[in-house]
Amino acid sequence: MLENKFYKILSIDKHDDTSATYHVAILPDCNVYEGHFPGNPVCPGVCNIETIKECASDLVGRPLRIQTIKQCRLTAIATPTVCPEVDVTVNVSVNDDACVVLATIADASQTYMEFKGQMTF
């Protein structure tokens, strides 16, 4: 949904079947910044959450839907100018019909979001 519009995957470092780091570029020309905020673009938290969901879906090889968000912390403001490239690190614990997802969005100097939640297939 947001891949190649809000972000672009530059590389994937798959640690094993349940964890990977997606190195992504935040695309500054995305139309979301027209309203969030013109002249001072800020990555919306909902777009960061969707990016995590899309990376988790890629990791498990199936589309996911967010069922519950147990914790979601925006720890710093992410912008396409301050952090044009970030790492989305995703860890999943898969059971029969759902998975627990732990994820972060960070760069070398800062963590921008921490996420814990359950997603269903």
Biopython code that builds the backbone (N, CA, C, O; Angstrom):
import numpy as np
from Bio.PDB.StructureBuilder import StructureBuilder

atoms = [
    (1, "MET", "N", (0.811, -1.190, 0.000)),
    (1, "MET", "CA", (0.000, 0.000, 0.000)),
    (1, "MET", "C", (0.865, 1.270, 0.000)),
    (1, "MET", "O", (0.602, 2.201, -0.761)),
    (2, "LEU", "N", (1.899, 1.303, 0.857)),
    (2, "LEU", "CA", (2.765, 2.480, 0.912)),
    (2, "LEU", "C", (4.124, 2.271, 0.245)),
    (2, "LEU", "O", (4.843, 3.233, -0.025)),
    (3, "GLU", "N", (4.471, 1.006, -0.019)),
    (3, "GLU", "CA", (5.765, 0.749, -0.650)),
    (3, "GLU", "C", (5.815, 1.425, -2.016)),
    (3, "GLU", "O", (4.874, 1.352, -2.806)),
    (4, "ASN", "N", (6.926, 2.075, -2.263)),
    (4, "ASN", "CA", (7.188, 2.846, -3.476)),
    (4, "ASN", "C", (6.342, 4.106, -3.589)),
    (4, "ASN", "O", (6.327, 4.744, -4.641)),
    (5, "LYS", "N", (5.642, 4.471, -2.531)),
    (5, "LYS", "CA", (4.923, 5.751, -2.449)),
    (5, "LYS", "C", (5.460, 6.551, -1.263)),
    (5, "LYS", "O", (5.914, 7.684, -1.424)),
    (6, "PHE", "N", (5.403, 5.951, -0.068)),
    (6, "PHE", "CA", (5.893, 6.581, 1.155)),
    (6, "PHE", "C", (7.332, 6.166, 1.447)),
    (6, "PHE", "O", (8.127, 6.957, 1.952)),
    (7, "TYR", "N", (7.650, 4.930, 1.127)),
    (7, "TYR", "CA", (9.001, 4.408, 1.350)),
    (7, "TYR", "C", (9.383, 3.471, 0.212)),
    (7, "TYR", "O", (8.534, 2.977, -0.530)),
    (8, "LYS", "N", (10.690, 3.242, 0.101)),
    (8, "LYS", "CA", (11.218, 2.303, -0.893)),
    (8, "LYS", "C", (12.219, 1.403, -0.189)),
    (8, "LYS", "O", (13.111, 1.890, 0.506)),
    (9, "ILE", "N", (12.079, 0.100, -0.362)),
    (9, "ILE", "CA", (13.024, -0.837, 0.244)),
    (9, "ILE", "C", (14.321, -0.807, -0.553)),
    (9, "ILE", "O", (14.337, -1.047, -1.760)),
    (10, "LEU", "N", (15.410, -0.504, 0.154)),
    (10, "LEU", "CA", (16.731, -0.476, -0.471)),
    (10, "LEU", "C", (17.445, -1.818, -0.339)),
    (10, "LEU", "O", (18.149, -2.252, -1.251)),
    (11, "SER", "N", (17.251, -2.472, 0.818)),
    (11, "SER", "CA", (17.850, -3.787, 1.035)),
    (11, "SER", "C", (17.133, -4.480, 2.183)),
    (11, "SER", "O", (16.467, -3.845, 3.000)),
    (12, "ILE", "N", (17.287, -5.801, 2.225)),
    (12, "ILE", "CA", (16.709, -6.612, 3.293)),
    (12, "ILE", "C", (17.804, -7.506, 3.841)),
    (12, "ILE", "O", (18.459, -8.234, 3.096)),
    (13, "ASP", "N", (17.997, -7.445, 5.160)),
    (13, "ASP", "CA", (18.935, -8.331, 5.841)),
    (13, "ASP", "C", (18.097, -9.306, 6.657)),
    (13, "ASP", "O", (17.681, -9.002, 7.775)),
    (14, "LYS", "N", (17.855, -10.486, 6.080)),
    (14, "LYS", "CA", (17.033, -11.488, 6.747)),
    (14, "LYS", "C", (17.907, -12.255, 7.722)),
    (14, "LYS", "O", (18.820, -12.972, 7.313)),
    (15, "HIS", "N", (17.627, -12.105, 9.022)),
    (15, "HIS", "CA", (18.421, -12.764, 10.054)),
    (15, "HIS", "C", (18.088, -14.258, 10.122)),
    (15, "HIS", "O", (18.978, -15.099, 10.246)),
    (16, "ASP", "N", (16.796, -14.571, 10.040)),
    (16, "ASP", "CA", (16.288, -15.943, 10.003)),
    (16, "ASP", "C", (14.833, -15.859, 9.543)),
    (16, "ASP", "O", (14.407, -14.824, 9.031)),
    (17, "ASP", "N", (14.074, -16.929, 9.717)),
    (17, "ASP", "CA", (12.686, -16.936, 9.239)),
    (17, "ASP", "C", (11.763, -16.020, 10.035)),
    (17, "ASP", "O", (10.650, -15.730, 9.597)),
    (18, "THR", "N", (12.214, -15.565, 11.197)),
    (18, "THR", "CA", (11.333, -14.772, 12.056)),
    (18, "THR", "C", (11.815, -13.346, 12.299)),
    (18, "THR", "O", (11.162, -12.597, 13.025)),
    (19, "SER", "N", (12.935, -12.957, 11.714)),
    (19, "SER", "CA", (13.403, -11.585, 11.926)),
    (19, "SER", "C", (14.209, -11.086, 10.730)),
    (19, "SER", "O", (14.923, -11.840, 10.070)),
    (20, "ALA", "N", (14.067, -9.797, 10.482)),
    (20, "ALA", "CA", (14.785, -9.165, 9.373)),
    (20, "ALA", "C", (14.861, -7.671, 9.614)),
    (20, "ALA", "O", (14.068, -7.099, 10.363)),
    (21, "THR", "N", (15.826, -7.057, 8.965)),
    (21, "THR", "CA", (15.953, -5.600, 8.965)),
    (21, "THR", "C", (15.790, -5.122, 7.535)),
    (21, "THR", "O", (16.517, -5.543, 6.635)),
    (22, "TYR", "N", (14.828, -4.238, 7.340)),
    (22, "TYR", "CA", (14.549, -3.639, 6.037)),
    (22, "TYR", "C", (15.151, -2.240, 6.043)),
    (22, "TYR", "O", (14.743, -1.384, 6.828)),
    (23, "HIS", "N", (16.112, -2.015, 5.172)),
    (23, "HIS", "CA", (16.703, -0.686, 5.042)),
    (23, "HIS", "C", (15.874, 0.049, 3.997)),
    (23, "HIS", "O", (15.839, -0.349, 2.833)),
    (24, "VAL", "N", (15.206, 1.123, 4.416)),
    (24, "VAL", "CA", (14.277, 1.809, 3.517)),
    (24, "VAL", "C", (14.623, 3.285, 3.383)),
    (24, "VAL", "O", (15.182, 3.904, 4.288)),
    (25, "ALA", "N", (14.274, 3.817, 2.238)),
    (25, "ALA", "CA", (14.366, 5.256, 1.997)),
    (25, "ALA", "C", (12.971, 5.836, 2.186)),
    (25, "ALA", "O", (11.991, 5.299, 1.669)),
    (26, "ILE", "N", (12.889, 6.921, 2.921)),
    (26, "ILE", "CA", (11.623, 7.642, 3.072)),
    (26, "ILE", "C", (11.530, 8.605, 1.894)),
    (26, "ILE", "O", (12.413, 9.439, 1.693)),
    (27, "LEU", "N", (10.467, 8.487, 1.124)),
    (27, "LEU", "CA", (10.336, 9.249, -0.120)),
    (27, "LEU", "C", (9.725, 10.620, 0.151)),
    (27, "LEU", "O", (8.544, 10.716, 0.486)),
    (28, "PRO", "N", (10.515, 11.675, 0.009)),
    (28, "PRO", "CA", (10.052, 13.027, 0.365)),
    (28, "PRO", "C", (8.979, 13.593, -0.555)),
    (28, "PRO", "O", (8.301, 14.552, -0.188)),
    (29, "ASP", "N", (8.810, 13.017, -1.750)),
    (29, "ASP", "CA", (7.803, 13.519, -2.684)),
    (29, "ASP", "C", (6.424, 12.903, -2.476)),
    (29, "ASP", "O", (5.502, 13.187, -3.240)),
    (30, "CYS", "N", (6.269, 12.062, -1.451)),
    (30, "CYS", "CA", (4.977, 11.426, -1.171)),
    (30, "CYS", "C", (3.931, 12.501, -0.877)),
    (30, "CYS", "O", (4.203, 13.465, -0.162)),
    (31, "ASN", "N", (2.738, 12.325, -1.436)),
    (31, "ASN", "CA", (1.690, 13.340, -1.255)),
    (31, "ASN", "C", (1.186, 13.438, 0.179)),
    (31, "ASN", "O", (0.464, 14.382, 0.499)),
    (32, "VAL", "N", (1.534, 12.506, 1.047)),
    (32, "VAL", "CA", (1.121, 12.606, 2.449)),
    (32, "VAL", "C", (1.692, 13.870, 3.105)),
    (32, "VAL", "O", (1.099, 14.411, 4.038)),
    (33, "TYR", "N", (2.832, 14.330, 2.617)),
    (33, "TYR", "CA", (3.471, 15.506, 3.214)),
    (33, "TYR", "C", (2.796, 16.820, 2.823)),
    (33, "TYR", "O", (3.091, 17.867, 3.401)),
    (34, "GLU", "N", (1.894, 16.768, 1.843)),
    (34, "GLU", "CA", (1.136, 17.966, 1.495)),
    (34, "GLU", "C", (0.253, 18.410, 2.658)),
    (34, "GLU", "O", (-0.039, 19.597, 2.807)),
    (35, "GLY", "N", (-0.167, 17.461, 3.474)),
    (35, "GLY", "CA", (-0.993, 17.798, 4.628)),
    (35, "GLY", "C", (-0.305, 17.527, 5.948)),
    (35, "GLY", "O", (-0.898, 17.745, 7.005)),
    (36, "HIS", "N", (0.932, 17.057, 5.914)),
    (36, "HIS", "CA", (1.589, 16.641, 7.172)),
    (36, "HIS", "C", (3.077, 16.969, 7.149)),
    (36, "HIS", "O", (3.811, 15.982, 7.189)),
    (37, "PHE", "N", (3.585, 18.003, 7.099)),
    (37, "PHE", "CA", (3.052, 19.357, 7.049)),
    (37, "PHE", "C", (3.777, 20.106, 5.950)),
    (37, "PHE", "O", (4.994, 19.964, 5.829)),
    (38, "PRO", "N", (3.086, 20.899, 5.143)),
    (38, "PRO", "CA", (3.735, 21.597, 4.033)),
    (38, "PRO", "C", (4.916, 22.455, 4.520)),
    (38, "PRO", "O", (4.783, 23.240, 5.459)),
    (39, "GLY", "N", (6.048, 22.290, 3.873)),
    (39, "GLY", "CA", (7.230, 23.059, 4.236)),
    (39, "GLY", "C", (8.006, 22.487, 5.407)),
    (39, "GLY", "O", (9.170, 22.840, 5.599)),
    (40, "ASN", "N", (7.395, 21.615, 6.196)),
    (40, "ASN", "CA", (8.047, 20.987, 7.347)),
    (40, "ASN", "C", (7.544, 19.546, 7.456)),
    (40, "ASN", "O", (6.813, 19.222, 8.392)),
    (41, "PRO", "N", (7.921, 18.682, 6.518)),
    (41, "PRO", "CA", (7.347, 17.337, 6.472)),
    (41, "PRO", "C", (7.701, 16.491, 7.694)),
    (41, "PRO", "O", (8.851, 16.453, 8.131)),
    (42, "VAL", "N", (6.687, 15.817, 8.231)),
    (42, "VAL", "CA", (6.842, 14.912, 9.366)),
    (42, "VAL", "C", (6.185, 13.590, 8.986)),
    (42, "VAL", "O", (5.064, 13.574, 8.477)),
    (43, "CYS", "N", (6.880, 12.482, 9.233)),
    (43, "CYS", "CA", (6.322, 11.171, 8.923)),
    (43, "CYS", "C", (5.174, 10.867, 9.878)),
    (43, "CYS", "O", (5.387, 10.804, 11.089)),
    (44, "PRO", "N", (3.969, 10.678, 9.364)),
    (44, "PRO", "CA", (2.838, 10.355, 10.239)),
    (44, "PRO", "C", (3.017, 8.995, 10.907)),
    (44, "PRO", "O", (3.470, 8.040, 10.277)),
    (45, "GLY", "N", (2.665, 8.918, 12.162)),
    (45, "GLY", "CA", (2.774, 7.658, 12.895)),
    (45, "GLY", "C", (2.025, 6.530, 12.220)),
    (45, "GLY", "O", (2.508, 5.397, 12.191)),
    (46, "VAL", "N", (0.855, 6.817, 11.677)),
    (46, "VAL", "CA", (0.064, 5.777, 11.014)),
    (46, "VAL", "C", (0.798, 5.228, 9.788)),
    (46, "VAL", "O", (0.667, 4.045, 9.473)),
    (47, "CYS", "N", (1.556, 6.056, 9.105)),
    (47, "CYS", "CA", (2.348, 5.580, 7.962)),
    (47, "CYS", "C", (3.511, 4.717, 8.441)),
    (47, "CYS", "O", (3.865, 3.736, 7.788)),
    (48, "ASN", "N", (4.107, 5.075, 9.576)),
    (48, "ASN", "CA", (5.174, 4.250, 10.146)),
    (48, "ASN", "C", (4.627, 2.873, 10.541)),
    (48, "ASN", "O", (5.278, 1.855, 10.310)),
    (49, "ILE", "N", (3.428, 2.847, 11.138)),
    (49, "ILE", "CA", (2.811, 1.580, 11.530)),
    (49, "ILE", "C", (2.510, 0.738, 10.294)),
    (49, "ILE", "O", (2.757, -0.468, 10.295)),
    (50, "GLU", "N", (1.984, 1.353, 9.251)),
    (50, "GLU", "CA", (1.697, 0.626, 8.010)),
    (50, "GLU", "C", (2.986, 0.081, 7.398)),
    (50, "GLU", "O", (2.992, -1.033, 6.874)),
    (51, "THR", "N", (4.063, 0.840, 7.454)),
    (51, "THR", "CA", (5.357, 0.373, 6.945)),
    (51, "THR", "C", (5.797, -0.873, 7.707)),
    (51, "THR", "O", (6.260, -1.839, 7.101)),
    (52, "ILE", "N", (5.655, -0.856, 9.023)),
    (52, "ILE", "CA", (5.989, -2.027, 9.841)),
    (52, "ILE", "C", (5.129, -3.218, 9.425)),
    (52, "ILE", "O", (5.640, -4.326, 9.263)),
    (53, "LYS", "N", (3.828, -2.998, 9.252)),
    (53, "LYS", "CA", (2.921, -4.087, 8.854)),
    (53, "LYS", "C", (3.320, -4.662, 7.502)),
    (53, "LYS", "O", (3.320, -5.880, 7.321)),
    (54, "GLU", "N", (3.659, -3.799, 6.557)),
    (54, "GLU", "CA", (4.049, -4.277, 5.225)),
    (54, "GLU", "C", (5.357, -5.069, 5.270)),
    (54, "GLU", "O", (5.498, -6.077, 4.579)),
    (55, "CYS", "N", (6.300, -4.619, 6.074)),
    (55, "CYS", "CA", (7.561, -5.361, 6.207)),
    (55, "CYS", "C", (7.316, -6.706, 6.902)),
    (55, "CYS", "O", (7.896, -7.716, 6.505)),
    (56, "ALA", "N", (6.466, -6.727, 7.929)),
    (56, "ALA", "CA", (6.127, -7.989, 8.606)),
    (56, "ALA", "C", (5.433, -8.942, 7.636)),
    (56, "ALA", "O", (5.706, -10.142, 7.649)),
    (57, "SER", "N", (4.545, -8.424, 6.801)),
    (57, "SER", "CA", (3.865, -9.251, 5.797)),
    (57, "SER", "C", (4.873, -9.857, 4.830)),
    (57, "SER", "O", (4.772, -11.033, 4.479)),
    (58, "ASP", "N", (5.834, -9.065, 4.405)),
    (58, "ASP", "CA", (6.880, -9.562, 3.516)),
    (58, "ASP", "C", (7.672, -10.672, 4.203)),
    (58, "ASP", "O", (7.978, -11.694, 3.589)),
    (59, "LEU", "N", (8.002, -10.468, 5.475)),
    (59, "LEU", "CA", (8.807, -11.444, 6.212)),
    (59, "LEU", "C", (8.099, -12.791, 6.328)),
    (59, "LEU", "O", (8.720, -13.836, 6.134)),
    (60, "VAL", "N", (6.792, -12.774, 6.645)),
    (60, "VAL", "CA", (6.066, -14.038, 6.810)),
    (60, "VAL", "C", (5.530, -14.582, 5.487)),
    (60, "VAL", "O", (5.058, -15.717, 5.427)),
    (61, "GLY", "N", (5.602, -13.775, 4.429)),
    (61, "GLY", "CA", (5.170, -14.230, 3.118)),
    (61, "GLY", "C", (3.671, -14.295, 2.927)),
    (61, "GLY", "O", (3.182, -14.993, 2.039)),
    (62, "ARG", "N", (2.937, -13.567, 3.762)),
    (62, "ARG", "CA", (1.474, -13.535, 3.677)),
    (62, "ARG", "C", (0.973, -12.162, 4.089)),
    (62, "ARG", "O", (1.606, -11.498, 4.910)),
    (63, "PRO", "N", (-0.153, -11.722, 3.533)),
    (63, "PRO", "CA", (-0.712, -10.434, 3.959)),
    (63, "PRO", "C", (-1.146, -10.495, 5.418)),
    (63, "PRO", "O", (-1.708, -11.495, 5.865)),
    (64, "LEU", "N", (-0.885, -9.430, 6.148)),
    (64, "LEU", "CA", (-1.269, -9.343, 7.556)),
    (64, "LEU", "C", (-2.227, -8.188, 7.772)),
    (64, "LEU", "O", (-2.243, -7.219, 7.014)),
    (65, "ARG", "N", (-3.019, -8.310, 8.815)),
    (65, "ARG", "CA", (-3.899, -7.240, 9.291)),
    (65, "ARG", "C", (-3.589, -7.004, 10.751)),
    (65, "ARG", "O", (-3.376, -7.956, 11.503)),
    (66, "ILE", "N", (-3.559, -5.767, 11.157)),
    (66, "ILE", "CA", (-3.310, -5.463, 12.562)),
    (66, "ILE", "C", (-4.555, -5.817, 13.360)),
    (66, "ILE", "O", (-5.653, -5.343, 13.068)),
    (67, "GLN", "N", (-4.369, -6.658, 14.370)),
    (67, "GLN", "CA", (-5.483, -7.027, 15.243)),
    (67, "GLN", "C", (-5.469, -6.156, 16.492)),
    (67, "GLN", "O", (-6.481, -5.545, 16.836)),
    (68, "THR", "N", (-4.326, -6.096, 17.173)),
    (68, "THR", "CA", (-4.205, -5.256, 18.362)),
    (68, "THR", "C", (-2.821, -4.621, 18.387)),
    (68, "THR", "O", (-1.839, -5.203, 17.926)),
    (69, "ILE", "N", (-2.773, -3.435, 18.927)),
    (69, "ILE", "CA", (-1.501, -2.766, 19.182)),
    (69, "ILE", "C", (-1.356, -2.683, 20.698)),
    (69, "ILE", "O", (-2.102, -1.972, 21.371)),
    (70, "LYS", "N", (-0.398, -3.412, 21.211)),
    (70, "LYS", "CA", (-0.172, -3.426, 22.654)),
    (70, "LYS", "C", (0.619, -2.195, 23.088)),
    (70, "LYS", "O", (0.358, -1.608, 24.138)),
    (71, "GLN", "N", (1.588, -1.821, 22.261)),
    (71, "GLN", "CA", (2.407, -0.655, 22.574)),
    (71, "GLN", "C", (2.919, -0.049, 21.273)),
    (71, "GLN", "O", (3.364, -0.766, 20.377)),
    (72, "CYS", "N", (2.854, 1.255, 21.178)),
    (72, "CYS", "CA", (3.401, 1.964, 20.032)),
    (72, "CYS", "C", (3.946, 3.289, 20.550)),
    (72, "CYS", "O", (3.187, 4.180, 20.932)),
    (73, "ARG", "N", (5.269, 3.408, 20.559)),
    (73, "ARG", "CA", (5.894, 4.624, 21.069)),
    (73, "ARG", "C", (6.593, 5.368, 19.951)),
    (73, "ARG", "O", (7.459, 4.828, 19.264)),
    (74, "LEU", "N", (6.204, 6.602, 19.787)),
    (74, "LEU", "CA", (6.932, 7.496, 18.892)),
    (74, "LEU", "C", (7.999, 8.155, 19.757)),
    (74, "LEU", "O", (7.693, 9.043, 20.553)),
    (75, "THR", "N", (9.234, 7.730, 19.605)),
    (75, "THR", "CA", (10.301, 8.184, 20.487)),
    (75, "THR", "C", (11.058, 9.392, 19.945)),
    (75, "THR", "O", (11.806, 10.038, 20.680)),
    (76, "ALA", "N", (10.868, 9.698, 18.670)),
    (76, "ALA", "CA", (11.485, 10.874, 18.049)),
    (76, "ALA", "C", (10.704, 11.186, 16.776)),
    (76, "ALA", "O", (9.990, 10.331, 16.251)),
    (77, "ILE", "N", (10.841, 12.389, 16.296)),
    (77, "ILE", "CA", (10.140, 12.800, 15.080)),
    (77, "ILE", "C", (10.971, 12.395, 13.870)),
    (77, "ILE", "O", (12.121, 12.806, 13.714)),
    (78, "ALA", "N", (10.361, 11.582, 13.024)),
    (78, "ALA", "CA", (11.012, 11.169, 11.785)),
    (78, "ALA", "C", (10.555, 12.087, 10.663)),
    (78, "ALA", "O", (9.365, 12.375, 10.528)),
    (79, "THR", "N", (11.500, 12.540, 9.866)),
    (79, "THR", "CA", (11.197, 13.376, 8.711)),
    (79, "THR", "C", (12.045, 12.900, 7.539)),
    (79, "THR", "O", (13.127, 12.348, 7.741)),
    (80, "PRO", "N", (11.570, 13.106, 6.330)),
    (80, "PRO", "CA", (12.385, 12.680, 5.188)),
    (80, "PRO", "C", (13.659, 13.505, 5.026)),
    (80, "PRO", "O", (14.567, 13.085, 4.309)),
    (81, "THR", "N", (13.748, 14.656, 5.667)),
    (81, "THR", "CA", (14.968, 15.459, 5.584)),
    (81, "THR", "C", (15.970, 15.097, 6.672)),
    (81, "THR", "O", (17.175, 15.088, 6.421)),
    (82, "VAL", "N", (15.490, 14.797, 7.879)),
    (82, "VAL", "CA", (16.383, 14.454, 8.992)),
    (82, "VAL", "C", (16.874, 13.015, 8.878)),
    (82, "VAL", "O", (18.047, 12.732, 9.121)),
    (83, "CYS", "N", (15.983, 12.117, 8.512)),
    (83, "CYS", "CA", (16.353, 10.699, 8.410)),
    (83, "CYS", "C", (15.827, 10.133, 7.089)),
    (83, "CYS", "O", (14.826, 9.417, 7.075)),
    (84, "PRO", "N", (16.493, 10.449, 5.989)),
    (84, "PRO", "CA", (16.015, 9.999, 4.680)),
    (84, "PRO", "C", (16.066, 8.481, 4.493)),
    (84, "PRO", "O", (15.376, 7.936, 3.631)),
    (85, "GLU", "N", (16.882, 7.803, 5.299)),
    (85, "GLU", "CA", (16.945, 6.345, 5.262)),
    (85, "GLU", "C", (16.894, 5.822, 6.692)),
    (85, "GLU", "O", (17.569, 6.342, 7.580)),
    (86, "VAL", "N", (16.083, 4.785, 6.902)),
    (86, "VAL", "CA", (15.941, 4.188, 8.230)),
    (86, "VAL", "C", (15.933, 2.669, 8.093)),
    (86, "VAL", "O", (15.765, 2.121, 7.004)),
    (87, "ASP", "N", (16.119, 2.014, 9.224)),
    (87, "ASP", "CA", (16.017, 0.561, 9.292)),
    (87, "ASP", "C", (14.727, 0.202, 10.008)),
    (87, "ASP", "O", (14.445, 0.701, 11.098)),
    (88, "VAL", "N", (13.949, -0.668, 9.385)),
    (88, "VAL", "CA", (12.739, -1.209, 10.003)),
    (88, "VAL", "C", (13.097, -2.641, 10.396)),
    (88, "VAL", "O", (13.191, -3.523, 9.543)),
    (89, "THR", "N", (13.292, -2.857, 11.683)),
    (89, "THR", "CA", (13.651, -4.180, 12.187)),
    (89, "THR", "C", (12.397, -4.853, 12.707)),
    (89, "THR", "O", (11.697, -4.309, 13.561)),
    (90, "VAL", "N", (12.117, -6.041, 12.187)),
    (90, "VAL", "CA", (10.872, -6.748, 12.491)),
    (90, "VAL", "C", (11.207, -8.137, 13.024)),
    (90, "VAL", "O", (12.012, -8.866, 12.444)),
    (91, "ASN", "N", (10.569, -8.488, 14.145)),
    (91, "ASN", "CA", (10.652, -9.831, 14.716)),
    (91, "ASN", "C", (9.229, -10.349, 14.860)),
    (91, "ASN", "O", (8.367, -9.648, 15.390)),
    (92, "VAL", "N", (8.972, -11.569, 14.395)),
    (92, "VAL", "CA", (7.631, -12.141, 14.482)),
    (92, "VAL", "C", (7.674, -13.493, 15.185)),
    (92, "VAL", "O", (8.621, -14.266, 15.038)),
    (93, "SER", "N", (6.624, -13.749, 15.947)),
    (93, "SER", "CA", (6.396, -15.068, 16.539)),
    (93, "SER", "C", (5.083, -15.555, 15.950)),
    (93, "SER", "O", (4.020, -15.030, 16.278)),
    (94, "VAL", "N", (5.152, -16.549, 15.087)),
    (94, "VAL", "CA", (3.976, -17.008, 14.347)),
    (94, "VAL", "C", (3.331, -18.183, 15.064)),
    (94, "VAL", "O", (4.007, -19.122, 15.485)),
    (95, "ASN", "N", (1.981, -18.113, 15.198)),
    (95, "ASN", "CA", (1.217, -19.287, 15.623)),
    (95, "ASN", "C", (0.211, -19.596, 14.521)),
    (95, "ASN", "O", (0.380, -19.109, 13.403)),
    (96, "ASP", "N", (-0.814, -20.372, 14.785)),
    (96, "ASP", "CA", (-1.726, -20.861, 13.745)),
    (96, "ASP", "C", (-2.341, -19.782, 12.872)),
    (96, "ASP", "O", (-2.253, -19.863, 11.647)),
    (97, "ASP", "N", (-2.958, -18.780, 13.471)),
    (97, "ASP", "CA", (-3.705, -17.802, 12.674)),
    (97, "ASP", "C", (-3.278, -16.362, 12.922)),
    (97, "ASP", "O", (-3.943, -15.433, 12.462)),
    (98, "ALA", "N", (-2.189, -16.166, 13.636)),
    (98, "ALA", "CA", (-1.753, -14.805, 13.950)),
    (98, "ALA", "C", (-0.260, -14.800, 14.256)),
    (98, "ALA", "O", (0.384, -15.847, 14.313)),
    (99, "CYS", "N", (0.267, -13.613, 14.450)),
    (99, "CYS", "CA", (1.653, -13.501, 14.890)),
    (99, "CYS", "C", (1.816, -12.265, 15.755)),
    (99, "CYS", "O", (1.147, -11.250, 15.561)),
    (100, "VAL", "N", (2.716, -12.377, 16.705)),
    (100, "VAL", "CA", (3.101, -11.249, 17.542)),
    (100, "VAL", "C", (4.257, -10.567, 16.825)),
    (100, "VAL", "O", (5.219, -11.217, 16.416)),
    (101, "VAL", "N", (4.156, -9.263, 16.679)),
    (101, "VAL", "CA", (5.164, -8.505, 15.955)),
    (101, "VAL", "C", (5.822, -7.506, 16.902)),
    (101, "VAL", "O", (5.140, -6.715, 17.553)),
    (102, "LEU", "N", (7.127, -7.548, 16.972)),
    (102, "LEU", "CA", (7.941, -6.557, 17.682)),
    (102, "LEU", "C", (8.763, -5.868, 16.609)),
    (102, "LEU", "O", (9.407, -6.532, 15.798)),
    (103, "ALA", "N", (8.748, -4.539, 16.596)),
    (103, "ALA", "CA", (9.457, -3.829, 15.532)),
    (103, "ALA", "C", (9.961, -2.480, 16.011)),
    (103, "ALA", "O", (9.440, -1.897, 16.962)),
    (104, "THR", "N", (10.984, -2.004, 15.328)),
    (104, "THR", "CA", (11.488, -0.649, 15.561)),
    (104, "THR", "C", (11.771, 0.001, 14.215)),
    (104, "THR", "O", (12.057, -0.668, 13.222)),
    (105, "ILE", "N", (11.683, 1.312, 14.217)),
    (105, "ILE", "CA", (12.152, 2.121, 13.094)),
    (105, "ILE", "C", (13.248, 2.993, 13.670)),
    (105, "ILE", "O", (13.016, 3.750, 14.611)),
    (106, "ALA", "N", (14.452, 2.888, 13.104)),
    (106, "ALA", "CA", (15.605, 3.595, 13.662)),
    (106, "ALA", "C", (16.634, 3.851, 12.578)),
    (106, "ALA", "O", (16.594, 3.257, 11.500)),
    (107, "ASP", "N", (17.560, 4.752, 12.889)),
    (107, "ASP", "CA", (18.763, 4.894, 12.082)),
    (107, "ASP", "C", (19.950, 4.701, 13.011)),
    (107, "ASP", "O", (19.775, 4.263, 14.148)),
    (108, "ALA", "N", (21.130, 5.014, 12.559)),
    (108, "ALA", "CA", (22.328, 4.760, 13.363)),
    (108, "ALA", "C", (22.360, 5.565, 14.656)),
    (108, "ALA", "O", (23.008, 5.160, 15.622)),
    (109, "SER", "N", (21.668, 6.696, 14.683)),
    (109, "SER", "CA", (21.764, 7.555, 15.858)),
    (109, "SER", "C", (20.516, 7.615, 16.725)),
    (109, "SER", "O", (20.582, 8.099, 17.854)),
    (110, "GLN", "N", (19.368, 7.130, 16.222)),
    (110, "GLN", "CA", (18.138, 7.348, 16.965)),
    (110, "GLN", "C", (17.062, 6.320, 16.612)),
    (110, "GLN", "O", (16.986, 5.831, 15.485)),
    (111, "THR", "N", (16.238, 6.011, 17.610)),
    (111, "THR", "CA", (15.049, 5.183, 17.386)),
    (111, "THR", "C", (13.862, 6.123, 17.261)),
    (111, "THR", "O", (13.682, 7.020, 18.085)),
    (112, "TYR", "N", (13.046, 5.915, 16.220)),
    (112, "TYR", "CA", (11.903, 6.784, 15.963)),
    (112, "TYR", "C", (10.585, 6.164, 16.404)),
    (112, "TYR", "O", (9.663, 6.883, 16.789)),
    (113, "MET", "N", (10.485, 4.839, 16.352)),
    (113, "MET", "CA", (9.254, 4.173, 16.774)),
    (113, "MET", "C", (9.579, 2.789, 17.301)),
    (113, "MET", "O", (10.452, 2.091, 16.786)),
    (114, "GLU", "N", (8.846, 2.409, 18.352)),
    (114, "GLU", "CA", (8.884, 1.044, 18.880)),
    (114, "GLU", "C", (7.456, 0.518, 18.820)),
    (114, "GLU", "O", (6.519, 1.220, 19.201)),
    (115, "PHE", "N", (7.285, -0.706, 18.347)),
    (115, "PHE", "CA", (5.951, -1.265, 18.124)),
    (115, "PHE", "C", (5.883, -2.672, 18.686)),
    (115, "PHE", "O", (6.801, -3.471, 18.503)),
    (116, "LYS", "N", (4.765, -2.975, 19.385)),
    (116, "LYS", "CA", (4.435, -4.327, 19.811)),
    (116, "LYS", "C", (2.961, -4.532, 19.524)),
    (116, "LYS", "O", (2.121, -3.734, 19.939)),
    (117, "GLY", "N", (2.651, -5.606, 18.814)),
    (117, "GLY", "CA", (1.252, -5.862, 18.518)),
    (117, "GLY", "C", (1.033, -7.234, 17.952)),
    (117, "GLY", "O", (1.974, -7.994, 17.720)),
    (118, "GLN", "N", (-0.250, -7.545, 17.729)),
    (118, "GLN", "CA", (-0.619, -8.813, 17.131)),
    (118, "GLN", "C", (-1.258, -8.555, 15.790)),
    (118, "GLN", "O", (-2.085, -7.657, 15.636)),
    (119, "MET", "N", (-0.859, -9.361, 14.815)),
    (119, "MET", "CA", (-1.408, -9.256, 13.465)),
    (119, "MET", "C", (-1.951, -10.609, 13.052)),
    (119, "MET", "O", (-1.423, -11.649, 13.444)),
    (120, "THR", "N", (-3.013, -10.586, 12.255)),
    (120, "THR", "CA", (-3.640, -11.824, 11.797)),
    (120, "THR", "C", (-3.463, -11.982, 10.295)),
    (120, "THR", "O", (-3.243, -11.014, 9.568)),
    (121, "PHE", "N", (-3.563, -13.222, 9.854)),
    (121, "PHE", "CA", (-3.444, -13.551, 8.432)),
    (121, "PHE", "C", (-4.764, -13.311, 7.729)),
    (121, "PHE", "O", (-4.870, -13.530, 6.522)),
]
sb = StructureBuilder()
sb.init_structure("model")
sb.init_model(0)
sb.init_chain("A")
sb.init_seg("    ")
for serial, (resi, resn, name, xyz) in enumerate(atoms, 1):
    if name == "N":
        sb.init_residue(resn, " ", resi, " ")
    sb.init_atom(name, np.array(xyz, "f"), 0.0, 1.0, " ", f" {name:<3s}", serial, name[0])
structure = sb.get_structure()
